[in-house]
Amino acid sequence: MSEKSLPQELRDSIDAFLVSVNLERGYSDHTVCCYETDLLQLAEILHRRRTILCWQDVALEDLRNWLDILACDHLTSATISRKISTVRSFFKFCKQSNIVRENVALFLKRPQYYRSLPDSLSLNEIETLLGMPNVTNSLGVRDAAMLELMYSSGLRVSELCDLLIQAIDLENKFVRVYGKGSKERTVPMGQAGAQKLNNYLTFSRPKLISHFTGSQLFITIRGRKISRKTFWLHLKKYAQLAGITKNVKPHSLRHSFATHMLENGADMRAIQEMLGHANICTTQIYTAVDRQRLIRGHRDFHPRDVL
């Protein structure tokens, strides 16, 4: 079933919810797109299996049947949990907007799952990776600045690509970031980050500017804002050139930032603030990474750890 064949009332409620989370809550375009995909999939399944025409007709059993379908598709527990979160937020909105009389999604239970430890790079791997861009050309200078800033400040890839020129304070070595929910935070960029950014702004960006260019900090050879996908492809290329066999993703630099800060004695609350985590529990996953490092060190070097 295509999106166009969905009953109008199902589609209209989804659209109203997406406007709400985008404009009122300030969620990113990427998050809104994920919400839309999840809800359209749910609506298609409900309409196809029970010919449901409006959200008021949805029962808890319908949502449980939907979860059974997700489980049969071999989705991970983390993915299913995210979809449940989307549906619960949507039905809460529907109840508040009088689209439904009862929020049946309240009784959906998230599956238990264990968060895997973040995949971070060693300091040697980071230093090798950051040295890979060819800084004799404009795009290489840009990439060097992006990699350095992401690692120096622990930015999300969306935050990096969305940066505006006016968000940069080279004199005080700070960057102003708008994270999830449009929450603003100010993060240090360090001496290396400031130097590479200055090189980019002075020698590289002026050569990339075109009539398409706005105030976005990082732009492509055509003068447009660089996309998350483009940055990811460049990162994969540099990781291969550096001989790194790990599966390097943009988030790997953010994870490495937090892990290395913790290893060098940074305060957990300071790391939480720099990462923009709303809950300290999210940041505390890096304590598990540090514990694993200590266990490996004990195993490798303690004379009595022979088992």
C-alpha positions as CSV (number, residue, x, y, z in Angstrom):
1,M,0.0,0.0,0.0
2,S,1.3,3.4,-0.9
3,E,1.3,6.5,1.3
4,K,-1.3,8.1,-1.0
5,S,-3.8,5.2,-0.4
6,L,-3.9,5.8,3.3
7,P,-7.2,7.2,4.8
8,Q,-6.9,11.0,5.0
9,E,-7.7,11.1,8.7
10,L,-4.7,8.8,9.5
11,R,-2.4,10.9,7.3
12,D,-3.7,14.2,8.7
13,S,-3.0,13.2,12.3
14,I,0.5,12.1,11.4
15,D,1.2,15.4,9.7
16,A,-0.2,17.4,12.6
17,F,2.1,15.5,15.0
18,L,5.2,16.1,12.7
19,V,4.5,19.8,12.6
20,S,4.2,19.8,16.4
21,V,7.6,18.0,17.1
22,N,9.3,20.1,14.4
23,L,8.1,23.6,15.2
24,E,7.1,23.4,18.9
25,R,9.7,21.0,20.2
26,G,12.4,21.9,17.7
27,Y,13.3,18.4,16.7
28,S,15.8,18.0,13.9
29,D,14.7,17.1,10.3
30,H,16.4,13.7,10.7
31,T,14.3,12.9,13.8
32,V,11.1,14.1,12.2
33,C,11.8,11.9,9.1
34,C,12.3,8.9,11.4
35,Y,9.0,9.6,13.1
36,E,7.2,9.9,9.8
37,T,8.6,6.6,8.5
38,D,7.6,4.8,11.7
39,L,4.1,6.2,11.8
40,L,3.4,5.6,8.1
41,Q,4.5,2.0,8.4
42,L,2.2,1.6,11.4
43,A,-0.7,3.2,9.6
44,E,-0.2,1.0,6.6
45,I,-0.2,-2.2,8.7
46,L,-3.3,-1.1,10.7
47,H,-5.3,-0.2,7.6
48,R,-4.2,-3.3,5.6
49,R,-5.0,-5.8,8.4
50,R,-8.1,-4.2,10.0
51,T,-9.2,-1.5,7.5
52,I,-8.8,1.1,10.2
53,L,-9.8,4.6,9.1
54,C,-9.0,6.7,12.1
55,W,-6.7,6.5,15.1
56,Q,-9.7,6.3,17.5
57,D,-10.4,2.8,16.2
58,V,-7.0,1.5,17.2
59,A,-6.9,-0.9,20.1
60,L,-4.1,-2.1,22.3
61,E,-4.3,-5.5,20.6
62,D,-3.7,-3.8,17.2
63,L,-0.5,-2.3,18.5
64,R,0.6,-5.6,20.0
65,N,0.0,-7.3,16.7
66,W,2.2,-4.6,15.1
67,L,5.0,-5.4,17.5
68,D,4.7,-9.1,16.6
69,I,5.2,-8.1,12.9
70,L,8.2,-6.1,13.8
71,A,9.7,-9.0,15.7
72,C,9.1,-11.3,12.7
73,D,11.1,-8.8,10.6
74,H,14.1,-9.6,12.8
75,L,14.6,-6.0,13.9
76,T,16.9,-5.3,16.8
77,S,15.5,-4.6,20.3
78,A,16.9,-1.1,20.1
79,T,15.1,-0.4,16.8
80,I,11.8,-1.8,18.1
81,S,12.2,0.2,21.3
82,R,12.7,3.4,19.2
83,K,9.6,2.7,17.2
84,I,7.6,2.1,20.4
85,S,8.8,5.5,21.7
86,T,7.6,7.1,18.5
87,V,4.2,5.6,18.7
88,R,3.8,6.4,22.4
89,S,4.7,10.1,21.7
90,F,2.3,10.1,18.8
91,F,-0.7,8.7,20.8
92,K,0.1,11.1,23.7
93,F,-0.2,14.0,21.1
94,C,-3.4,12.5,19.8
95,K,-4.9,12.3,23.3
96,Q,-3.9,15.9,24.0
97,S,-5.4,17.0,20.7
98,N,-8.7,15.0,21.2
99,I,-8.0,12.8,18.2
100,V,-8.4,9.8,20.5
101,R,-10.3,9.4,23.7
102,E,-7.8,7.0,25.3
103,N,-4.0,6.6,24.9
104,V,-3.8,2.9,24.3
105,A,0.0,3.1,23.6
106,L,0.6,3.8,27.3
107,F,0.4,0.1,27.9
108,L,3.1,-0.9,25.3
109,K,6.2,-2.3,26.9
110,R,9.6,-1.7,25.5
111,P,11.7,-4.8,24.9
112,Q,14.8,-5.2,27.1
113,Y,18.0,-4.7,25.4
114,Y,21.6,-4.1,26.3
115,R,23.4,-1.0,24.9
116,S,26.6,-2.0,23.2
117,L,29.6,0.0,24.3
118,P,30.5,2.9,22.0
119,D,33.1,2.1,19.4
120,S,35.9,4.6,20.0
121,L,39.4,5.0,18.4
122,S,42.7,5.0,20.2
123,L,44.6,8.2,20.5
124,N,47.1,6.9,17.9
125,E,44.3,6.1,15.6
126,I,42.8,9.5,16.1
127,E,46.1,11.3,15.4
128,T,46.7,9.2,12.3
129,L,43.1,9.8,11.0
130,L,43.3,13.6,11.6
131,G,46.5,13.8,9.5
132,M,45.0,12.1,6.5
133,P,43.3,15.0,4.6
134,N,45.5,16.6,1.9
135,V,45.8,20.2,3.1
136,T,47.4,21.4,-0.1
137,N,43.9,21.8,-1.6
138,S,40.7,23.6,-0.4
139,L,38.6,20.4,0.2
140,G,41.4,18.8,2.2
141,V,41.7,21.9,4.4
142,R,37.9,21.8,4.9
143,D,38.0,18.1,5.8
144,A,40.9,18.6,8.2
145,A,38.9,21.3,10.0
146,M,35.7,19.2,10.2
147,L,37.5,16.1,11.6
148,E,39.4,18.2,14.1
149,L,36.4,20.1,15.3
150,M,34.2,17.0,15.6
151,Y,36.9,15.3,17.8
152,S,37.9,18.4,19.7
153,S,34.3,19.4,20.6
154,G,32.5,16.1,20.6
155,L,29.9,17.2,18.1
156,R,27.1,15.1,16.5
157,V,27.5,14.9,12.7
158,S,24.2,16.8,12.2
159,E,25.5,19.6,14.6
160,L,28.8,19.8,12.6
161,C,27.1,20.0,9.2
162,D,24.5,22.6,10.5
163,L,27.1,25.0,11.9
164,L,26.9,28.6,10.9
165,I,29.9,31.0,10.6
166,Q,28.5,33.2,13.3
167,A,28.6,30.2,15.7
168,I,32.4,30.2,15.7
169,D,34.4,32.2,18.2
170,L,38.0,31.7,17.2
171,E,39.4,34.3,19.6
172,N,38.0,32.5,22.6
173,K,38.1,29.1,21.0
174,F,34.5,28.2,21.5
175,V,31.7,27.0,19.2
176,R,28.0,27.6,19.8
177,V,26.0,24.5,18.9
178,Y,22.3,23.8,18.5
179,G,21.7,20.2,19.5
180,K,18.6,18.0,19.9
181,G,15.5,19.9,20.6
182,S,17.3,23.1,19.4
183,K,19.0,23.3,22.8
184,E,22.0,25.6,22.7
185,R,25.3,24.8,24.3
186,T,28.8,26.3,24.1
187,V,31.7,23.9,23.7
188,P,35.5,24.6,23.6
189,M,37.2,23.7,20.4
190,G,40.8,23.8,21.6
191,Q,44.0,25.2,20.0
192,A,44.2,22.6,17.2
193,G,40.5,23.0,16.3
194,A,40.8,26.8,16.2
195,Q,43.9,26.7,14.1
196,K,42.5,24.4,11.5
197,L,39.2,26.3,11.4
198,N,41.1,29.6,10.9
199,N,43.0,28.0,8.0
200,Y,39.7,26.8,6.4
201,L,38.0,30.2,6.8
202,T,41.1,32.2,5.6
203,F,42.4,30.0,2.7
204,S,39.8,27.4,1.8
205,R,36.2,28.6,2.2
206,P,36.6,31.7,0.1
207,K,37.5,29.5,-2.9
208,L,34.4,27.3,-2.4
209,I,31.9,30.1,-2.2
210,S,29.3,30.4,-5.0
211,H,25.9,32.1,-5.5
212,F,24.4,29.1,-3.6
213,T,26.3,29.8,-0.5
214,G,24.6,31.0,2.7
215,S,26.0,31.3,6.2
216,Q,26.7,27.6,6.6
217,L,30.2,27.1,7.8
218,F,31.2,23.9,5.9
219,I,30.4,23.9,2.2
220,T,30.9,21.7,-0.8
221,I,32.9,22.4,-4.0
222,R,29.6,23.8,-5.4
223,G,29.2,26.2,-2.5
224,R,26.3,24.3,-0.9
225,K,26.0,23.1,2.7
226,I,27.8,19.8,3.2
227,S,25.5,16.9,4.0
228,R,25.9,14.2,6.7
229,K,26.3,11.5,4.0
230,T,29.1,13.4,2.2
231,F,31.0,13.8,5.4
232,W,30.5,10.1,6.3
233,L,31.9,9.1,2.9
234,H,34.9,11.3,3.3
235,L,35.5,9.9,6.8
236,K,35.3,6.3,5.6
237,K,37.9,7.2,2.9
238,Y,40.3,8.8,5.5
239,A,39.9,5.8,7.8
240,Q,40.9,3.4,5.1
241,L,43.9,5.6,4.2
242,A,44.9,5.6,7.8
243,G,44.8,1.8,7.9
244,I,42.1,1.7,10.6
245,T,40.3,-1.7,10.4
246,K,37.5,-0.6,12.8
247,N,34.1,0.3,11.4
248,V,34.6,4.1,11.7
249,K,31.4,6.2,11.7
250,P,30.9,9.9,12.4
251,H,29.8,9.0,15.9
252,S,33.1,7.3,16.5
253,L,34.8,10.7,16.8
254,R,32.2,11.8,19.3
255,H,32.7,8.6,21.3
256,S,36.4,9.0,21.1
257,F,36.2,12.5,22.4
258,A,34.2,11.4,25.5
259,T,36.3,8.3,26.2
260,H,39.6,10.2,26.0
261,M,38.2,13.0,28.1
262,L,37.2,10.6,30.8
263,E,40.4,8.6,30.6
264,N,42.3,11.9,31.3
265,G,40.3,12.7,34.4
266,A,37.5,15.0,33.1
267,D,34.5,15.4,35.3
268,M,31.4,13.4,34.2
269,R,29.1,16.5,34.5
270,A,31.5,18.5,32.3
271,I,31.4,15.7,29.7
272,Q,27.6,15.6,29.9
273,E,27.4,19.4,29.3
274,M,29.8,19.3,26.3
275,L,28.1,16.4,24.7
276,G,24.6,18.0,25.2
277,H,23.1,15.0,27.0
278,A,19.9,15.8,28.7
279,N,20.4,12.9,31.2
280,I,23.6,12.0,33.0
281,C,22.7,8.3,32.5
282,T,23.4,8.7,28.8
283,T,26.9,10.0,29.6
284,Q,27.6,7.3,32.1
285,I,27.9,4.6,29.4
286,Y,31.5,5.9,29.0
287,T,32.3,4.8,32.5
288,A,31.7,1.3,31.3
289,V,34.2,2.0,28.5
290,D,36.8,3.2,31.0
291,R,36.1,0.2,33.2
292,Q,36.8,-2.1,30.3
293,R,40.1,-0.3,29.7
294,L,41.1,-0.8,33.3
295,I,40.1,-4.5,33.2
296,R,42.3,-5.0,30.1
297,G,45.2,-3.2,31.7
298,H,44.9,-5.4,34.8
299,R,44.7,-8.5,32.7
300,D,47.7,-7.6,30.6
301,F,50.0,-6.3,33.2
302,H,49.2,-7.7,36.7
303,P,51.5,-10.6,37.6
304,R,48.7,-12.6,39.3
305,D,46.1,-12.2,36.6
306,V,46.9,-15.4,34.8
307,L,43.4,-17.0,34.4
